[in-house]
Amino acid sequence: MQATGDPTPLRSNVCPLCGGPNGCAPAQSGTFDGPCWCTTAEFSKELLDRVPPAERRTACICRQCATAGARSGDEPAA
């Protein structure tokens, strides 16, 4: 995840929903040059709305939470 106007990934490796590791490759490597699982994932608006306001746009949701959100029937965010 990248903060607006910041060319460097944020170094947050913790999912803002479950507190577990988020598996964010850019956060781990410090660069957007490599692939990340989330580039092909869909995140519903409802799932993104569950992120606490203070943590929005500062950390990536983990694959497990993203998958659980998709299974719950939430509509994907555009």
PyMOL commands that set and color helices and strands:
alter all, ss='L'
color gray80, all
select helices_A, chain A and resi 25-29+37-40+45-49+53-55+63-71
alter helices_A, ss='H'
color red, helices_A
deselect
rebuild
show_as cartoon
